[in-house]
Amino acid sequence: MRSPLLMIPGPTNLDPQVLEALSWPSIGHTSPEFHEEFTELLYLTAKLYKTKKENVIVYSGSGTLGMEGAVASLIEPDDKVLALITGYFGERFAEIAEIYGAKVKRLVYPSGHDVNPEDVKEALEKDEYKAILVTHIETTNGVYNRVEEVAKVARRYGVLIFVDVVSSLGGAPFYFDNDGYDVAFAGSQKCIAAPPGAALIAISDRAKEFLENRRTEIKSYYFNLKRWLKVMKNPRIYLATPTIPILRATKIALKLLHKEGLENRWRRHEQMAKLVRKGLTELGLELKARRSSPTITVAKLGKPIAEKLQEYVLKSTTY
Ligand SMILES: Cc1ncc(COP(=O)(O)O)c(C=O)c1O
């Protein structure tokens, strides 16, 4: 079968060992074998987030389902939320918060500009918020936000910080515990290099306390992190049938990631990004982001060049 070289943020090409895991014989989700594998997946995910196993949740679904789980579980009607929007996915985050009844104040940046932590400080001085929503790497324009600086401000003002790490986890430095985030979520199909279909979430002890002390019931069945935390503690509890082959393949992808070494992988992405940026700049193209990410490089193209490039990529993507 034709195997295209995927030069997109994700899904990515899969290692043969990951592909093989997708074809393993079926096992039941209540079997001891699956529970053992799932528990290992949780340990590997915690290592990726640089947090403890008790602080991670993995469920079937894409990155958006991780985003919705975080919002549905931790945002209550009329909560004031500050959304830092540097592109399409930042806006999606704000929209989901509104669906769950939040009063969202948007700080919208022109495409290509990253969040200025001073703006966040100013906003928190003016008004009280429960949470900040921010995207680590905005896939649509390659913007690389200094979320660790935003987290420092959030901590100073006692505000929860939610981070979308769909395009960064595994490819760019991210220290969940050290930098003091409250919730983060990723999808399996990007820097983790697994098939799409696993949402990987980290939740802080502080956020868990909020979860326990909500004023209202969570208005969702699947997107209820309280239920999922119970399943993570004891994977024998049935909540919904997991996409077993995807979760097993994600476990193999994470094993490979940790074999390479997380820091080595971050370094590899940075080196590759530097080369891509150099090449594009030498071609006379301008980069879109003021602070370019190590995982996605976006250049400004006129329509004729974009069409030619697309034609070239389509022709040359069989290996
Ligand atoms: C930054 C970011 N957030 C959220 C999403 C949504 O993730 P998914 O498509 O896995 O639902 C994406 C997908 O590309 C993304 O790049």
The ligand as a MOL file (V3000), in Angstrom:
LIG
                    3D

  0  0  0     0  0            999 V3000
M  V30 BEGIN CTAB
M  V30 COUNTS 16 16 0 0 0
M  V30 BEGIN ATOM
M  V30 1 C -3.5170 23.3920 18.9430 0
M  V30 2 C -4.6370 22.4670 18.6620 0
M  V30 3 N -5.6410 22.3660 19.5210 0
M  V30 4 C -6.6710 21.5370 19.3340 0
M  V30 5 C -6.7310 20.7390 18.2220 0
M  V30 6 C -7.8750 19.8050 18.0360 0
M  V30 7 O -7.4230 18.5000 18.1270 0
M  V30 8 P -8.1540 17.2910 17.3750 0
M  V30 9 O -8.1710 17.6120 15.9230 0
M  V30 10 O -7.2800 16.1260 17.7190 0
M  V30 11 O -9.5090 17.1880 17.9340 0
M  V30 12 C -5.7140 20.7890 17.2680 0
M  V30 13 C -5.7520 19.9600 16.0610 0
M  V30 14 O -5.0150 20.1080 15.1290 0
M  V30 15 C -4.6380 21.6650 17.4990 0
M  V30 16 O -3.6310 21.7400 16.6280 0
M  V30 END ATOM
M  V30 BEGIN BOND
M  V30 1 1 1 2
M  V30 2 1 2 3
M  V30 3 2 2 15
M  V30 4 2 3 4
M  V30 5 1 4 5
M  V30 6 1 5 6
M  V30 7 2 5 12
M  V30 8 1 6 7
M  V30 9 1 7 8
M  V30 10 2 8 9
M  V30 11 1 8 10
M  V30 12 1 8 11
M  V30 13 1 12 13
M  V30 14 1 12 15
M  V30 15 2 13 14
M  V30 16 1 15 16
M  V30 END BOND
M  V30 END CTAB
M  END
